[in-house]
Amino acid sequence: MIDQLASPEVQAFIRAHLAEDPASLMLKKDQYPELPMRAVVEQIASKQKAKHKLPSWYQQEGILFPPALSMEQASSERTATYKASLVKGKSMVDLTGGFGIDCYFLSKSFEKGVYVERQEQLTQIAAHNYKVLGANVEVVHAQSEDYLATLGPVDLIYLDPARRDDHNKKVVLLKDYAPNVLELMPLLQQKSKQVLLKVSSLLDIKLAIEQLSHVAVVHVVAVQNEVKELLFLLDYRVENEPTIHCVNFSKTEAQHYQFSLNGEELREAIIGDYSNFLYEPNASILKAGAFKSIAEKFGLKKLHANTHLYTSEVPVVDFPGRVFKVKSEISLNKKYLKKTIPDLKANITVRNYPQSVAQIRKKTGLKEGGANYVFAFTGLNGPTALLCEKQF
């Protein structure tokens, strides 16, 4: 099937129908009896997803794509490139190869890369794509545990374990991953200088640090203010307190923030009433829990101990998150809002507030969108709502 999908005829068909709806195209399968239409339409659907997720692979002629689920689970080019910037050396092994995105980009930081995958179909796709791309990666079809047992010393082992149980439900805890990374830890330490582990973005960072040994750095990676990846870099050559590195990639820039959990515990944020400007840290910082150190670093006051919004009299231009100008305090009363926001359009954010965004919209009739931003939160004087405009 790989050879047939990679044939010039099939690739030409895929290019010609790339803009079409896959479901509609499948209904016309009888018009193309010479083609394996189910597999071809699957290629078209997955390649459409790759246009923004994997732009360089999308542009590369001859690349084959996996089924939809594997495509959804694969790293984006942006996050894969970021991972590759964190490590370097002579040899690396990806024990959970999948579609092969991470292994391909990681291998660029090493003299030699090895891709290991238990699913034969994914292995065949990876082998084909690496040949097309001219990648210096050896492809191995094997169970990760079996391959690890026979592996000689390497500089880096990368793992992105499966995070679904036997009923295809998502799991979060390390002990529920396949392979079970906690059981593999002693062997991983024998085989490699470093381990880069990708886990569920919902996993508690402190718990993971306690369960894993030799964690050097934790990377919380967000793309357009949505946490996409949580990475643990284990380095068996050092015994230092882990650094937490937060990064948020927007369309035009990358915001970075770094701190330590022990340092965070020692910080004391000043609590104060809202002032002229309001600050919302980006998603990577909120996930990492840098609630006090962020206030101290940028000279901000926190609106409440449990409300992760901040304020200042003058704007801080390099704050890693969104910055708003406070226009006024408002009442979330429908009659009042009709006068204050005539078009009844506002973007609503809730932090430590007794009502959800959906409940506020139902109560007030506020529709999503527009240039107005409403922040509903608990402050020094209890539940508060502010009308704001975005600065940057």
Residue, then its C-alpha position, 0 to 999 in steps of 0.5 A: m500500500i505504501d508504494q501505491l500511495a507514493s506512486p506518481e499517479v496517486q500523488a497527482f490525484i491527492r494534489a489535484h483534490l487537496a482542497e475538496d471535502p474528504a467525505s464528499l470525495m469518498l462518495k465519488k469513490d466509484q468514479y475511480p475504481e483504479l485507486p484505493m480510495r479509502a486510503v487516498v481520501e485518508q491521505i487527503a484528510s490528514k494532509q489538510k491537517a498538516k498544512h498549518k501543523l507541519p508546513s514543511w512536510y506539507q510542502q514536501e512532495g511525496i510525504l505520506f501521512p498517518p490516519a487521523l488519530s495519529m495525525e492529531q496526536a503528532s507534535s506540530e512542527r513548531t513544538a518539535t523544532y523547540k524540542a530539538s533546540l533543547v538537546k544535542g549530541k552524537s546519538m539519540v533514540d526515540l522509543t515511541g516514534g509514532f508519525g516520526i515528527d519529533c524523531y526527525f527534528l530531534s535527529k537534526s541535533f545529533e549525528k545519528g537518530v533511531y526511530v522505534e515504533r510498535q505499529e507496523q503501519l506507522t513504521q512503514i510510513a516513517a521509513h518512507n518519509y525519512k527516505v524522501l527527506g534524506a534523514n539520517v534516521e534508522v527505523v526499527h519496528a519493535q516494542s520500546e521495552d524490548y529495544l531498550a533492553t538491547l540498546g547500547p549507551v546513547d546521549l538521549i532517549y526520547l519518549d512520548p508514551a501512549r496516553r490512552d487506556d484499553h478503552n481508548k480513554k485518555v489517561v494522565l498519570l505516569k503509571d498509566y502510560a504505555p510504556n510505563v515510564l516509571e518502571l523503565m526509569p532504572l533501565l533508562q538511566q543505565k542506557s542514556k545520559q539524558v531522557l526527554l519525556k513528553v507527558s500529558s499537559l494535565l499532569d501535576i508538575k510537582l507530582a511528576i518531579e517527585q516520581l521521576s529522578h534527576v529532573a533538570v528542566v521542565h518545559v511548559v510549551a504553549v502555542q497561541n496561549e494553549v498549553k500543548e506540551l509538558l516536557f521533562l528533561l532528565d539529566y543523570r549527570v547533575e543533581n540540581e533543583p529543576t528549573i521551570h521554563c515557560v514558553n508561549f508561541s504566538k504568530t509573531e513572537a515567543q514569550h519566555y519565563q523561567f523560575s524554580l518551584n522552591g523560589e516560587e514558594l519563598r516569594e510573597a506577592i503584594i495583594g492590592d486593589y485594581s489600578n489602571f492596567l490589568y495583566e493576565p499571564n499566558a497559559s504556560i505560566l498559569k500551568a506552571g504555577a508561577f503566581k507569585s514570582i511573576a508579580e515580583k519580577f514585573g513589579l505588579k500587585k496581585l488582585h487576590a491570593n487565589t485570583h491570578l490576575y495582576t495590576s499596575e498604575v503604569p503599563v509593563v510592556d514586556f509582560p509575558g501575557r495579555v495586558f489591558k487598560v481598565k476602563s471602568e468597574i461595571s455591574l453585570n446587570k443586563k439593563y446597565l450593560k445595555k447602556t455601557i456596551p450598546d452592542l452587547k458584545a464582549n470577550i469574557t474572562v473569569r478568574n476565581y469567580p462564582q459564575s462561569v462565562a456561560q452563566i454570565r452570558k446567559k444572565t447578561g445577554l452579552k455575546e462573544g466578540g467585539a473590542n470590549y473585554v470583561f474580567a470577572f474575578t474575586g478581588l479585595n472587596g469580593p466579586t468584581a467585574l471590570l470593563c477593559e480594552k486590550q493594549f498588547 
